[in-house]
Amino acid sequence: MVPYFGLKGGMLTLWMTIACATDMTLFGYDQGVFGGVVVTQDFLDTLGLNGKTTMVSTVTAIYDIGCFLGAILAFGLGDKFGRKKSILIGTTIMSVGAVLQATAFSVPHMIVGRIVGGIGNGINTSIAPVWQGETSKASWRGRLIIIEMILNIAGFSLSNWVTYAFSFSGGSISWRFLIALQFLFIFILYATVPWLPESPRWLIAHDQSHAAEQIIADLEDLPVDDVYVLAELKDIQWAVQYERENALSWSDLLRGRTGHQGGTCTVRRLILGMGTQAMQQLSGINVTSYYLPYVLIHSVGLSNNFARLLAACNSVSYLLFSLIGIPNVERWGRRKMMMYAAAGQFVCYLMITIYLRYSESLVSGYQHWAAASVAFFFAYYVFFGIGWQGVPWLYPTEINSLSMRGKGAALGTATNWIVNFVVVEITPPGIQSLGWKFYIIWTVCNFSFIPIIYLFYPETAGRTLEDIDRFFIDNQDIFVYRYPEAISSERPRKYVDEEQQEMKKIESAQHVERVSKASHTE
């Protein structure tokens, strides 16, 4: 049978993106659906959660502990079994978790289902961005992963509209069907992932260069002996060999060995990748992603149905504005997108804090200020969708060295989930006990991200993954804002020149080989 049903080049990349994006759509659906479930009366009655704010937050947040465990498991799975098999393992575990949650009649039953489903999601969200990044052209990589994260928002939006529609239903179908609907995405993953190509970088790291060469050719829609294919293969082989000789062991990492001992600044790169994921969660996104109906009911004072409707409308706005990121993630670069978006998010949370502060005032006439804060909840999602939805997932797959890319992405995802757990766990009790002061936390966090990114985060837009390796070999200074090649949103000229020189060497070698064969034939 013809590999990949005869698909090559852009069409093969499209199907890779469909598979990875379906994974992220499922993640978005799971992220949003429980916000509607926890304000459903039948759910609260069935599990005996009426009036138990802390237990509701624990049942919701425990999913993130499962995701954290899954991300840790992805360390070994991704490198041992490859990207494809790891995603299929994660999808199977998610299936078991979905069944357990949809059939739950008690809190312990639901908690087990949430943890199991989270483990599968943690594996998939660690591996899918790496698989996409390692099978994409440098010029496409950012856009494709941003598209994945936009479809994550589409899943989130779908969950909000479905929960709003089922809020008019009675009985257990009003929440059990919502949980079971994730099987739609699980079936798509089973139908696509098995026949798509493995990561050529993973294959080369496991001494399968011939298979990797063919996959590179198929992804580029070029002959196997094309100069570009051979140059790309040689570049990856160089990176693999360099990492084998210089990469740190886990014991070295735990001892904190860095600098030249670490070869390619492995620890520093791990921290940068983990930092983007931590900052995404500390921006306060899951104060509202998991709990927007709850926030609108308890902080703003809206009715249950109206809160659900506004959450659904907000998800559409979130989705539409996130589309701005697709054409601009390469044009603006990762640094600018994160800094500008963080500035916008800071302003939004500052205004939310001010409005809610005055709405809680005992002075007559200020209560209506809470309604005005809804506009800034909407605006917050606009900024987050443009700059912080996709880049924190993209960045760890780019910034880490080849030998640490799977581990680095998994560590980044694990960081995301453990910080996510903390945020989701503290939100209902925080709103209940602190009121408007709870939102000061997220105001301060968003402001702090601007100097952190400016000082420490190098640009990865337009670079090949091997360019980034070379940058860290040549630069040990943690303050990157001083180096033009670290902050330019375009690929530095010196990397372009090096690639062209390598292609000329290959062309020259091929010419010599053809002349030699011709002379022997004569």
For each residue, the residues with C-beta under 8 A, 3 or more apart:
1:
2: 5 6
3: 6 197 218
4: 7 8 12 15 195 196 197 218
5: 2 195
6: 2 3
7: 4 11 12 15
8: 4 11 12 218 219 221
9: 12 13 218 219 220 221
10: 13 14 221
11: 7 8 14 15
12: 4 7 8 9 15 16 196 197 218 219 221
13: 9 10 16 17 135 136 137 140 144 219
14: 10 11 17 18
15: 4 7 11 12 18 19 192 196
16: 12 13 19 20 131 132 135 136 196 197
17: 13 14 20 21 132 144 147 148
18: 14 15 21 22 188 192
19: 15 16 22 23 87 128 188 189 192 193 196
20: 16 17 23 24 128 129 131 132 144 148
21: 17 18 24 25 147 148 151
22: 18 19 25 26 151 185 188 189 192
23: 19 20 26 27 87 91 124 125 128 148 185 189
24: 20 21 27 28 125 128 148 149 151 152 155
25: 21 22 28 29 151 152 154 155 158 185
26: 22 23 29 30 94 121 124 155 182 185 186 189
27: 23 24 30 31 121 124 125 152 155
28: 24 25 31 32 151 152 153 154 155 156 157 158 159
29: 25 26 32 33 155 156 158 159 181 182 185
30: 26 27 33 34 63 117 121 155 159 182
31: 27 28 34 152 155 156 159 286 289 290
32: 28 29 35 36 155 156 157 158 159 160 163 289 290 315
33: 29 30 36 37 159 162 163 178 179 181 182
34: 30 31 37 38 60 63 290
35: 32 38 39 159 160 163 289 290 291 292 293 294 311
36: 32 33 39 40 159 160 162 163 164 166 167 175 178 293 308 311
37: 33 34 40 43 163 175 178 179
38: 34 35 43 44 49 56 59 60 291 294
39: 35 36 293 294 297 304 307 308
40: 36 37 43 44 163 166 167 174 175
41: 44 45
42: 45 46 170 171 172 174 175
43: 37 38 40 46 47 49 174 175
44: 38 40 41 47 48 49 50 56
45: 41 42 48 50
46: 42 43 105 172
47: 43 44 59 104 105 106 107 110
48: 44 45 52 107
49: 38 43 44 52 55 56 59 107
50: 44 45
51:
52: 48 49 55 56
53: 56 57 428 429 432
54: 57 58 428 429
55: 49 52 58 59 107
56: 38 44 49 52 53 59 60 428
57: 53 54 60 61 424 425 426 427 428 429
58: 54 55 61 62 111 425
59: 38 47 49 55 56 62 107 110 111 114
60: 34 38 56 57 63 290 291 424
61: 57 58 64 65 420 421 424 425
62: 58 59 65 66 111 114 115 118 421
63: 30 34 60 66 67 114 115 117 118 121
64: 61 67 68 118 417 418 420 421 424
65: 61 62 68 69 115 118 417 418 421
66: 62 63 69 70 97 114 115 116 117 118 119 121 122
67: 63 64 70 71 118 119 121 122 125 413 417 420
68: 64 65 71 72 118 122 414 417 418 421
69: 65 66 72 73 115 118 119 122
70: 66 67 73 74 90 93 118 119 120 121 122 123 124 125 126 417
71: 67 68 74 122 123 125 126 410 411 413 414 416 417
72: 68 69 75 122 410 414
73: 69 70 76 77 119 122 123
74: 70 71 77 78 86 90 122 123 126 127 406 409 410 413
75: 72 78 79 406 407 410 411
76: 73 79 80
77: 73 74 80 81 85 86 89 123 127
78: 74 75 81 82 83 86 126 127 130 406 407 409 410
79: 75 76 202 205 406 407
80: 76 77
81: 77 78 85 86 89
82: 78 85 86 198 199 202 206
83: 78 86 87 127 130 131 134 198 199 202
84: 87 88 131 193 194 196 198
85: 77 81 82 88 89
86: 74 77 78 81 82 83 89 90 123 127
87: 19 23 83 84 90 91 123 124 127 128 131 189 193
88: 84 85 91 92 189 190 193 194
89: 77 81 85 86 92 93 123
90: 70 74 86 87 93 94 119 120 121 122 123 124 127
91: 23 87 88 94 95 120 124 186 189 190 193
92: 88 89 95 96 120
93: 70 89 90 96 97 116 117 119 120 123
94: 26 90 91 97 98 117 120 121 124 182 186
95: 91 92 98 99 120 183 186
96: 92 93 99 100 116 117 120
97: 66 93 94 100 101 113 114 115 116 117 118 119 120
98: 94 95 101 102 113 117 179 180 182 183 186
99: 95 96 102 103 113
100: 96 97 103 104 109 110 112 113 116 117
101: 97 98 104 110 113 114 117 179
102: 98 99 113 176 179 180
103: 99 100 109 113 176
104: 47 100 101 109 110 113
105: 46 47 109
106: 47 109 110
107: 47 48 49 55 59 110 111
108: 111 112
109: 100 103 104 105 106 112 113
110: 47 59 100 101 104 106 107 113 114
111: 58 59 62 107 108 114 115
112: 100 108 109 115 116
113: 97 98 99 100 101 102 103 104 109 110 116 117
114: 59 62 63 66 97 101 110 111 117 118
115: 62 63 65 66 69 97 111 112 118 119
116: 66 93 96 97 100 112 113 119 120
117: 30 63 66 93 94 96 97 98 100 101 113 114 120 121
118: 62 63 64 65 66 67 68 69 70 97 114 115 121 122 417
119: 66 67 69 70 73 90 93 97 115 116 122 123
120: 70 90 91 92 93 94 95 96 97 116 117 123 124
121: 26 27 30 63 66 67 70 90 94 117 118 124 125
122: 66 67 68 69 70 71 72 73 74 90 118 119 125 126 413 414 417
123: 70 71 73 74 77 86 87 89 90 93 119 120 126 127
124: 23 26 27 70 87 90 91 94 120 121 127 128
125: 23 24 27 67 70 71 121 122 128 129 393 413
126: 70 71 74 78 122 123 129 130 406 409 410 412 413 414
127: 74 77 78 83 86 87 90 123 124 130 131 406 409 410
128: 19 20 23 24 87 124 125 131 132 148
129: 20 125 126 132 133 145 148 393 394 396 397 409
130: 78 83 126 127 133 134 199 397 405 406 409
131: 16 20 83 84 87 127 128 134 135 199
132: 16 17 20 128 129 135 136 141 144 145 148 397
133: 129 130 136 141 145 394 397 398 405 465
134: 83 130 131 199 200 201 202 397 405 465
135: 13 16 131 132 197 199 200 215 219
136: 13 16 132 133 140 141 144 145
137: 13 140 141 219 220
138: 141 462 463 464 465 467 491
139: 330 462
140: 13 136 137 143 144
141: 132 133 136 137 138 144 145 394 398
142: 145 146 329 330 334 394 461
143: 140 146 147 326 327 329 330
144: 13 17 20 132 136 140 141 147 148
145: 129 132 133 136 141 142 148 149 390 393 394 397
146: 142 143 149 150 325 326 329 389 390 391 394
147: 17 21 143 144 150 151 326
148: 17 20 21 23 24 128 129 132 144 145 151 152 390 393
149: 24 145 146 152 153 322 325 389 390 393 394
150: 146 147 153 154 319 322 323 325 326 385 389 390
151: 21 22 24 25 28 147 148 154 155
152: 24 25 27 28 31 148 149 155 156 389
153: 28 149 150 156 157 315 318 319 322 385 389
154: 25 28 150 151 157 158 319
155: 24 25 26 27 28 29 30 31 32 151 152 158 159 185
156: 28 29 31 32 152 153 159 160 289 315 318 319
157: 28 32 153 154 160 161 312 315 316 318 319
158: 25 28 29 32 154 155 161 162
159: 28 29 30 31 32 33 35 36 155 156 162 163 178 315
160: 32 35 36 156 157 163 164 292 308 311 312 314 315
161: 157 158 164 165 312 315
162: 33 36 158 159 165 166 178 181
163: 32 33 35 36 37 40 159 160 166 167 178 293 308 312
164: 36 160 161 167 305 308 309 311 312
165: 161 162 168
166: 36 40 162 163 169 173 174 175 177 178
167: 36 40 163 164 174 304 305 308
168: 165
169: 166 173 174
170: 42 174
171: 42 174
172: 42 46 175 176
173: 166 169 176 177
174: 40 42 43 166 167 169 170 171 177 178
175: 36 37 40 42 43 166 172 178 179
176: 102 103 172 173 179 180
177: 166 173 174 180 181
178: 33 36 37 159 162 163 166 174 175 181
179: 33 37 98 101 102 175 176 182
180: 98 102 176 177 183
181: 29 33 162 177 178 184
182: 26 29 30 33 94 98 179 185 186
183: 95 98 180 186 187
184: 181 187 188
185: 22 23 25 26 29 155 182 188 189
186: 26 91 94 95 98 182 183 189 190
187: 183 184 190 191
188: 18 19 22 184 185 191 192
189: 19 22 23 26 87 88 91 185 186 192 193
190: 88 91 186 187 193 194
191: 187 188
192: 15 18 19 22 188 189 195 196
193: 19 84 87 88 91 189 190 196
194: 84 88 190
195: 4 5 192
196: 4 12 15 16 19 84 192 193
197: 3 4 12 16 135 200 215 218 219
198: 82 83 84 202 203 211 215
199: 82 83 130 131 134 135 202 203
200: 134 135 197 203 204 211 212 213 215 216 219 233 236
201: 134 204 205 212 236 240 402 405 465
202: 79 82 83 134 198 199 205 206 406
203: 198 199 200 206 208 209 211 212 215
204: 200 201 207 208 209 212 233 236 237 240
205: 79 201 202 240 402 403
206: 82 202 203
207: 204
208: 203 204 211 212
209: 203 204 212 213 233 237
210: 213 214
211: 198 200 203 208 214 215
212: 200 201 203 204 208 209 215 216 233 236
213: 200 209 210 216 217 224 229 233
214: 210 211 217 218 224
215: 135 197 198 200 203 211 212 218 219
216: 200 212 213 219 220 229 232 233
217: 213 214 220 221 222 223 224 226 229
218: 3 4 8 9 12 197 214 215 221
219: 8 9 12 13 135 137 197 200 215 216
220: 9 137 216 217 226 228 229 232
221: 8 9 10 12 217 218
222: 217 226 228 229
223: 217 226 229
224: 213 214 217 229
225: 229 230
226: 217 220 222 223 229 230
227: 230 231 503 506 507 510
228: 220 222 231 232 503
229: 213 216 217 220 222 223 224 225 226 232 233
230: 225 226 227 233 234 506
231: 227 228 234 235 499 502 503 506
232: 216 220 228 229 235 236
233: 200 204 209 212 213 216 229 230 236 237
234: 230 231 237 238 502 506
235: 231 232 238 239 464 466 499 502
236: 200 201 204 212 232 233 239 240 402 466
237: 204 209 233 234 240 241
238: 234 235 241 242 466
239: 235 236 242 243 401 402 465 466 469
240: 201 204 205 236 237 243 244 402 403
241: 237 238 244 245
242: 238 239 245 246 263 264 469 473
243: 239 240 246 247 263 264 401 402 403 404 469
244: 240 241 247 403
245: 241 242 263
246: 242 243 262 263 264
247: 243 244 263 264 266 401 403 404
248: 252 253 257 261 262 263 266 267
249: 252 253
250: 253 254
251: 254 255
252: 248 249 255 257 261 262
253: 248 249 250 256 257 266 267 270
254: 250 251
255: 251 252
256: 253 267
257: 248 252 253 261 262 267
258: 261 262 265 266 267 268
259: 262 265 476
260: 263 476
261: 248 252 257 258
262: 246 248 252 257 258 259 265 266 267 268
263: 242 243 245 246 247 248 260 266 401 473
264: 242 243 246 247 269 401 469 472 473
265: 258 259 262 268 269 472 476
266: 247 248 253 258 262 263 269 270 400 401 404
267: 248 253 256 257 258 262 270 271
268: 258 262 265 271 272 472 478
269: 264 265 266 272 273 399 400 401 404 408 472
270: 253 266 267 273 274 400 404 407 408 411
271: 267 268 274 275
272: 268 269 275 276 395 399 456 457 458
273: 269 270 276 277 395 396 399 400 408 409 411 412
274: 270 271 277 278 396 411 412 415
275: 271 272 278 279 452 456 457
276: 272 273 279 280 338 391 392 395 396 412 457
277: 273 274 280 281 392 393 396 412 413 415 416 419
278: 274 275 281 282 415 416 419
279: 275 276 282 283 338 342 388 392 445 449 452
280: 276 277 283 285 388 392 416
281: 277 278 285 286 416 419 420 422 423
282: 278 279 419 423 442 445
283: 279 280 342 345 384 388 442 445 446 449
284: 287 288 345 349 380 423 439 441 442 445 446
285: 280 281 288 289 384 388
286: 31 281 289 290 291 420 423 424 427
287: 284 290 291 295 423 427 442
288: 284 285 291 292 295 377 380 381
289: 31 32 35 156 285 286 292
290: 31 32 34 35 60 286 287 424 427
291: 35 38 60 286 287 288 294 295 424 427 428
292: 35 160 288 289 295 296 307 310 311 314 377
293: 35 36 39 163 296 297 304 307 308 311
294: 35 38 39 291 297 298 307 427 428 431
295: 287 288 291 292 298 299 300 377 427 431
296: 292 293 299 300 302 306 307 310 311 374 377
297: 39 293 294 300 301 302 303 304 307
298: 294 295 301 428 431 432
299: 295 296 356 370 373 431 435 436
300: 295 296 297 307 356 359 370 371 373 374
301: 297 298 359 370
302: 296 297 306 307 310
303: 297 306 307
304: 39 167 293 297 307 308
305: 164 167 308 309
306: 296 302 303 309 310
307: 39 292 293 294 296 297 300 302 303 304 310 311
308: 36 39 160 163 164 167 293 304 305 311 312
309: 164 305 306 312 313
310: 292 296 302 306 307 313 314 374
311: 35 36 160 164 292 293 296 307 308 314 315
312: 157 160 161 163 164 308 309 315 316
313: 309 310 316 317
314: 160 292 310 311 317 318 377 378 381
315: 32 153 156 157 159 160 161 311 312 318 319
316: 157 312 313 319 320
317: 313 314 320 321 378 381 382
318: 153 156 157 314 315 321 322 381 382 384 385
319: 150 153 154 156 157 315 316 322 323 385
320: 316 317 323
321: 317 318 324 381 382 385 386
322: 149 150 153 318 319 325 385 386 389 390
323: 150 319 320 326
324: 321 327 328 385 386
325: 146 149 150 322 328 329 337 385 386 387 389 390 391
326: 143 146 147 150 323 329
327: 143 324 331
328: 324 325 331 332 337 386
329: 142 143 146 325 326 332 333 334 337 390 391 394 461
330: 139 142 143 333 461 462 489
331: 327 328 489
332: 328 329 336 337 340 461 489
333: 329 330 336 337 459 461 462 488 489
334: 142 329 337 338 391 394 395 457 459 460 461
335: 338 339 453 454 457 458 459 487 489
336: 332 333 339 340 489
337: 325 328 329 332 333 334 340 341 386 387 391
338: 276 279 334 335 341 342 387 388 391 392 449 453 457
339: 335 336 342 343 449 450 453 454
340: 332 336 337 343 344 383 387
341: 337 338 344 345 383 384 386 387 388
342: 279 283 338 339 345 346 387 388 446 447 449 450 453
343: 339 340 346 347 446 450
344: 340 341 347 348 379 380 382 383 387
345: 283 284 341 342 348 349 380 383 384 388 446
346: 342 343 349 350 443 446 447 450
347: 343 344 350 351
348: 344 345 351 352 376 377 379 380 383
349: 284 345 346 352 353 376 380 439 442 443 446
350: 346 347 353 354 443
351: 347 348 354 355 373 376
352: 348 349 355 356 373 376 377 380 439
353: 349 350 356 357 436 439 440 443
354: 350 351 357 358
355: 351 352 358 359 369 370 372 373 376
356: 299 300 352 353 359 360 369 370 373 435 436 439
357: 353 354 360 361 436
358: 354 355 361 366 369
359: 300 301 355 356 366 367 368 369 370 373 436
360: 356 357 435 436
361: 357 358 366 367
362:
363: 366
364:
365: 368
366: 358 359 361 363 369
367: 359 361 370
368: 359 365 371 372
369: 355 356 358 359 366 372 373
370: 299 300 301 355 356 359 367 373
371: 300 368 374
372: 355 368 369 375 376
373: 299 300 351 352 355 356 359 369 370 376 377
374: 296 300 310 371 377 378
375: 372 378 379
376: 348 349 351 352 355 372 373 379 380
377: 288 292 295 296 314 348 352 373 374 380 381
378: 314 317 374 375 381 382
379: 344 348 375 376 382 383
380: 284 288 344 345 348 349 352 376 377 383 384
381: 288 314 317 318 321 377 378 384 385
382: 317 318 321 344 378 379 385 386
383: 340 341 344 345 348 379 380 386 387 388
384: 283 285 318 341 345 380 381 387 388 389
385: 150 153 318 319 321 322 324 325 381 382 388 389
386: 321 322 324 325 328 337 341 382 383 389
387: 325 337 338 340 341 342 344 383 384 391
388: 279 280 283 285 338 341 342 345 383 384 385 391 392
389: 146 149 150 152 153 322 325 384 385 386
390: 145 146 148 149 150 322 325 329 393 394
391: 146 276 325 329 334 337 338 387 388 394 395
392: 276 277 279 280 338 388 395 396 412 416
393: 125 129 145 148 149 277 390 396 397 412
394: 129 133 141 142 145 146 149 329 334 390 391 397 398 460
395: 272 273 276 334 391 392 398 399 412 457 460
396: 129 273 274 276 277 392 393 399 400 408 409 411 412 413
397: 129 130 132 133 134 145 393 394 400 405 408 409
398: 133 141 394 395 460 463 465 468
399: 269 272 273 395 396 408 458 460 468
400: 266 269 270 273 396 397 404 405 407 408 409
401: 239 243 247 263 264 266 269 404 405 408 469 472
402: 201 205 236 239 240 243 405 465 469
403: 205 240 243 244 247
404: 243 247 266 269 270 400 401 407 408
405: 130 133 134 201 397 400 401 402 408 409 465
406: 74 75 78 79 126 127 130 202 409 410
407: 75 78 79 270 400 404 410 411
408: 269 270 273 396 397 399 400 401 404 405 411 412
409: 74 78 126 127 129 130 273 396 397 400 405 406 412 413
410: 71 72 74 75 78 126 127 406 407 413 414
411: 71 75 270 273 274 396 407 408 414 415
412: 126 273 274 276 277 392 393 395 396 408 409 415 416
413: 67 71 74 122 125 126 277 396 409 410 416 417
414: 68 71 72 122 126 410 411 417 418
415: 274 277 278 411 412 418 419
416: 71 277 278 280 281 392 412 413 419 420
417: 64 65 67 68 70 71 118 122 413 414 420 421
418: 64 65 68 414 415 421 422
419: 277 278 281 282 415 416 422 423
420: 61 64 67 281 286 416 417 423 424
421: 61 62 64 65 68 417 418 424 425
422: 281 418 419 425 426
423: 281 282 284 286 287 419 420 426 427
424: 57 60 61 64 286 290 291 420 421 427
425: 57 58 61 421 422
426: 57 422 423 429 430
427: 57 286 287 290 291 294 295 423 424 430 431 438
428: 53 54 56 57 291 294 298 431 432
429: 53 54 57 426 432 433
430: 426 427 433 434 438
431: 294 295 298 299 427 428 434 435 438
432: 53 298 428 429
433: 429 430
434: 430 431 437 438
435: 299 356 360 431 438
436: 299 353 356 357 359 360 439
437: 434 440
438: 427 430 431 434 435 441
439: 284 349 352 353 356 436 442 443
440: 353 437 443 444
441: 284 438 444 445
442: 282 283 284 287 349 439 445 446
443: 346 349 350 353 439 440 446 447
444: 440 441 447 448
445: 279 282 283 284 441 442 448 449
446: 283 284 342 343 345 346 349 442 443 449
447: 342 346 443 444 450
448: 444 445 451 452
449: 279 283 338 339 342 445 446 452 453
450: 339 342 343 346 447 453 454
451: 448 454 455
452: 275 279 448 449 455 456 457
453: 335 338 339 342 449 450 456 457
454: 335 339 450 451 457 481
455: 451 452 479 480 481
456: 272 275 452 453 478 479 480
457: 272 275 276 334 335 338 395 452 453 454 480
458: 272 335 399 468 471 480 483 486 487
459: 333 334 335 463 486 487 488 489
460: 334 394 395 398 399 463 468
461: 142 329 330 332 333 334 489 490
462: 138 139 330 333 489 490 491
463: 138 398 459 460 467 468 471 491 492 495
464: 138 235 467 468 495 499
465: 133 134 138 201 239 398 402 405 468 469
466: 235 236 238 239 469 470
467: 138 463 464 470 471 491 492 495
468: 398 399 458 460 463 464 465 471 472
469: 239 242 243 264 401 402 465 466 472 473
470: 466 467 473 474 495 498
471: 458 463 467 468 474 475 485 486
472: 264 265 268 269 401 468 469 475
473: 242 263 264 469 470
474: 470 471
475: 471 472 480 483 486
476: 259 260 265
477: 480 482 483
478: 268 456
479: 455 456 482
480: 455 456 457 458 475 477 483 486 487
481: 454 455 486 487
482: 477 479 486
483: 458 475 477 480 486 487
484: 487 488 492
485: 471 488 492 494
486: 458 459 471 475 480 481 482 483
487: 335 458 459 480 481 483 484
488: 333 459 484 485 491 492
489: 330 331 332 333 335 336 459 461 462
490: 461 462
491: 138 462 463 467 488 495 496
492: 463 467 484 485 488 495 496
493: 496 497
494: 485 497 498
495: 463 464 467 470 491 492 498 499
496: 491 492 493 499 500
497: 493 494 500 501
498: 470 494 495 501 502
499: 231 235 464 495 496 502 503
500: 496 497 503 504
501: 497 498 504 505
502: 231 234 235 498 499 505 506
503: 227 228 231 499 500 506 507
504: 500 501 507 508
505: 501 502 508 509
506: 227 230 231 234 502 503 509 510
507: 227 503 504 510 511
508: 504 505 511 512
509: 505 506 512 513
510: 227 506 507 513 514
511: 507 508 514 515
512: 508 509 515 516
513: 509 510 516 517
514: 510 511 517 518
515: 511 512 518 519
516: 512 513 519 520
517: 513 514 520 521
518: 514 515 521 522
519: 515 516 522
520: 516 517
521: 517 518
522: 518 519
